[in-house]
């Protein structure tokens, strides 16, 4: 099996340290060299070939995902079995994934897909972008800013600015600060609404250079670190809320995406401020992800199910990849994180996809039946991350 050699290398490092269309009439997305990738065809596709270009692999799965999940108004449905239910934050991550494809390939065919999705989210969300879930708005804000940076299209920036106003309203002095999870649960302060909020603020700061945005990022990050991050491991607890009048931290729920956004915020703060403490924070958490049985077994990120949990691993991979690309990281740590991501990508590619090119929640085992969009997106994020790390 072709992953064995890579697996040995990784483990050595590890122990050492609605009108729906089917996309038929849409243009194919091409690679930078203007080579049109093969149309995904389960009868002809040979997935077992040795991977020489992870960019081509990523493109195949981008197209499969688009064709399989495209729903109404430019948005994407819940699963591969025809369930057209709309999920706001899954579609926000779909926009992020389309930006990945455009950034990698430079092909303009991605642009109408991205724009249709942005507009479709508003249409299917009651003709507004505002959402009761604060983290949902944060994810769309982050994806919109990335789309703006790649395209210069002001409509993405306008959406992000609108959403940032709403996110800031969710900060309160309850539990000493932090962003609430939902508009109607002001006492529940969750990691999932604070890590992305800090990243959102930092992306805004990179564009606008408004010192208030940087201060917001620092305040949110330090509240998160002091309240919901295990000081010994850097792993992230899920939330703090009141129970019987007492503030209680839920230390039982430790998810990949919460530590992923904490790593992402710490890494971005380091790159923005030059303060090495933030880089040390990110490394502590990343090291625990790789070594902790909480999140990883045998070098593979754990199965967190489908539904919302299907997206969790992909979010971690996105921000761990950004950390691995930080030029101020020691070379041996860069290589360790890259090998970890590549080992997961090789394993998923070899063992964890269906004949139709769909990814399950267990990256070591082929899925069957229903595959949620969330779960599929995590797999595509991993493929795109590995392409980025391999210069594809």
N, C-alpha and C positions, 0 to 999 in steps of 0.2 A: 504493500500500500504506500502511496507516494507521500503520506504525511509522517511516516515513521522517522525518516532522517531529521526532519524539522522538529518532531516531537522530542527526539533525544536531545537535540540542541537546546530546546526550550526547557526541558526538565533539568538539564545540567545547570542552566542559569537559575532556574527556579530554586533548586536546592542550594545553589550557591547564594545565594542571596534571598314626473319627472321624466325627461326623454334621455335615456341612457344611450351612449354610443359605445361601440366596441373598439374605437381607435383605428378602424380600417382605413379611413380617409385622411388620417393625420400623417404628417411627414415623419419619416424615420429620423431619429437623432443620430448624427454621424460623429465620428471621432475627429480630433484636431487635423489629422492628415486627410480629411475628407473621404475616408474610407467608410462606406456604408456597412454597418455591422449586419451579420446574418439575422434574418427574421427568426425569432424563437419558434422552433417547431419541434415538438417532443418526439416526433418520429425520426427526425434527421439530426437533432442536436447531439453531439458527442461530448457529454460533460466529463467524461473520464480522461480526456487528454490532459497532459501535464500543463499547468498554467504557466504561460510565458508572459502574459499581459493582463494584469488585474484590472486595467482600465476597460479592456474588452469584456472581461467577465462582469464588471459592474454594469456596463451598458446592457448586456443581455438581461440582467435581472431588473434593471430600470424599466426596460421595455415590457418584460413579463408582468411586472407589477402594474404598470400603466394599463396594459391591455386587460388584466384580470380584474382590477378593482375599480376602474373608472365608472362613475355613477352619474348623477344628474348635476347640471349647473357647473360642470368642471370639477366637482368634488369627487371623493372616493368612498366607496361603500365599506361595510363592516367586514365582509369576508368573501371568500372565493366561491361561495355557494349561492350567490345572488341576493344576500341580505343587503339592502340599500340604506340601512340606518346610517344617519350622519353622526359622526363623533368629531367635535370641534378640535380637540387637541391632537387626535390622530392625524387629522387633515393639516394641522399646523406643522406637524413633523413631515408629512408628505411634501409640503412646500420646502422644508429644509432639505429633504432628499433630492428634490428636483434642482435646487440650487447647487447641491453637490455635483449633480450630473452636468449642469451648465458650466460650473467652474472648472470641472475636469476637462470637458470636451470643447468648450467654447462654441457649441453649436446653437444657432439661433432657434432651432425647432423647440428647444426647451422653453423659450420665452412666452409663447402663447399659452402653454400648459401652466406655467407659473401664474400668469396674470389671470387666467380663467379660474384657477383654484382660489386665488386671493379674493376675487369677486364672488365666487360661488360660496365661500365660507360665509360671507355677509348675507347672501341670499338665503341660505339654508339655516342661518342662525336668527331668523326673524328680521331680516333686513337691518342688522346692526352687527358691529364687531364686539361690543361689550358682552361680557359673559359673567355669570355668577361665580364661576371657579376662577380664582385669581391666577393660578398657575397656567390655566388654559390660555389666558390672555398673554401671559409672559412668553409662552412658547410661540404664539403667533407673532408677538413683537420681535422676538429674536430672529425668527425665520424671515420676517419682513425686512429687518435691518440687513441681514445677509443678502437678501435679494436686491435691496437698494444699493448696497456696496458693489454688487456685481453688474448691475444694469444701469444705475443712475436714474431709474424711474421714480419720480417723486411720490407716486401713489403709494408705494411701499413705505416710504418714510412717513407719510401722513398717517397711515394706519398705525405704525409703531408709536408715533407721538401721541395719538389718541389713546392708545392702550396704556402707555406709560403714565398718563394722568390718572387713569383708573387704578393702576397697580399701587401708586403712591398713597391713594386714599385708604388702602388696606393696612397701612402701618398704624400701630397704636402702642400705648404704654403697657398694655396687658402683657404679663410675663416679661416685662422689662424692654419691650420693643418687638420687632419682627413683623413680617407680613402675614396676615391671616390667610387661611386656606380658601375660604369662601366668603362672599359678601354677607351671608347670614349666619356665619359661625365666627364671630370676632374673637372668641376665646381659644380657638384652635389655631395654633401657630405651627405650621408644618415645614419640614425640610423641603418638601416639593414646591412650596411657594416662595422660599427664600433663596435657595441656591440659584434657580433660574432668574430671580429678580436681580440678584447681584450681577449676573452675566448680562442681562438686559441693560442695566445701568452702565456697565462698562462698554458695551457695544455703542450705546448712545454717546458716551464720553469720547470714544475714539472718533466718532463722526463730527460731533458738535463742539468738542473741547469745552463743554460747560462744566466748571468745577463743582457745581451742585450735583451733577450726575455722579461724579467720582466720589463725592462725599456720601451720597446715597449708597453706592456700592460698598464702601468701607463700613458704613453703619450696619447694613444688612449682613454683610459677611461676618463681622465681629459678633453680632448678636447670634448668628447661626453657630459660629465656632464655640462661643461661650455657653450656649444653651443646649445644642443638640449633637455636638460632636464628641465622641469618646476621646478624652485627652490621651489615653494610652495607645489607642490603635488608629485613630483618625477615621474610623468608621462612623457612620451618621445614623443617629436615632430618628425615628419617623416624625414625632410631633410632641408638643406639650399642650395639655388641656386641663381643664378643671374636672376633678372627680370628688364629689361630696365636699365641694368648697375648697379643695386643696389642689394646688398645681402638681400635676403628675406627668412625667416624661415617659413616653412609650419606648422603652428600650428593647422590646421584643421584636419589633419590625425593623429589619435592616435590609434595605433594598439597593440594588446596584445603581439605580438612577439617582438616588439621593447622594451617594458618595461621588457619583460621576459629576453632578453639578457643583458639588463642593470643590472637587479637584479643578473643574473648569473655572470657577470663580477665583480660586487661589492662584491658579496659573496666570489668568488674565491680570489679576492685581499685581503679581510679580512683574509681568511684562510691562504694565502701565507705570508702576511706581519704582521699580528696581529694588524693592525691599525683599531681601532674600528669605525673610521669615515666611512669606507667602509661598515661595518655592518649596521650602522645607515642609510646610503644611501639606502641599499637594503631593509631595513624595511620600510622606508618611501614610497618607490615605491610599495612594496607589500601591505601595508595598503591601499594605494589608489586604487590598483586593486580591492580589496575586497569591498571597500566602495563607489567607484566612479561609477555613472551611465554611465560613458563613456565606461566602459568595462564589467560591471556586472549588471545583473538585477535579483533581487530575489535570490541572491546567486549563480547564474549560469553565467558563462562566455558567452559573447554575441555571436550571430551568425555573423560571418565575411564572410559568403558565401563559395563557393567552389573555384576552381582554386587555385592560390597561397594563397588566404586568408584561405583556408581550413586547412593549416598547422599552422596558427598563434597561435591558442589556445594551441596546443600540445607543442609548443616551450616554451610558458609561463609556462605551467604545469611542464615541465622538470626542469626548473631553479628555480621555486618556491619550488619544491620538494627538491632540493638541499639546498635551504635556510632553509626549515623546519627541515632538518636533521643536520644543523649546531649546534654542541653541546654547543656553546657559546651563542646561542639564549636563551632568557628567556623561561622557560617552558610554560608559558601562550601563548607566541607568537608561539612557536612550535605547540602547540595544535590548536591554531586558524588557522594557515596555513594548518595543516593536516586535520582539519575538513572541511575547504573550499574545498580542493582537494577531500576528500572523498564524500562530498555532491555532487560535480559535477560527480564523478564516479558512485555513486549510482543512480543519476538521469539519466545519460546516459545509464547505464545498464538496468534500469527499463523502461525508456520511449523513449530513443533516438536511438534505433537500429532496423534494419529491421529483419524480420524472418530469413533472410540469414546471419545475424550477421554483417551487414554493418552499419556504423555510418554516420549520416548526419551532416551538419553544425550547426543545432539547436539541442543542447544536451538535449532538453526537448521534442522533437517531432520525431516520427519515420520517417525515410527517405523513399522515393520511387523513382524508376527510376534510373537515373544516380547518381553514387557516385564516386567522384574523389579519386584517390589514396591519394592525399594530405589530404582530409577530413577524410578518413579512418585512416590514420597514426596518426592524432591528437587523435582520439579515442583510438587507441592502446597505444599511449604514456600515456594517462590518466590511462588506465587499468594497465600498467606496473608501473606507478608512485604510484598508490594506493597499488599495490602488495608490492612495496618496503617499503612504509610507514607502511604497516601492517605486515612486516616481512615474507611475503610469498615467 
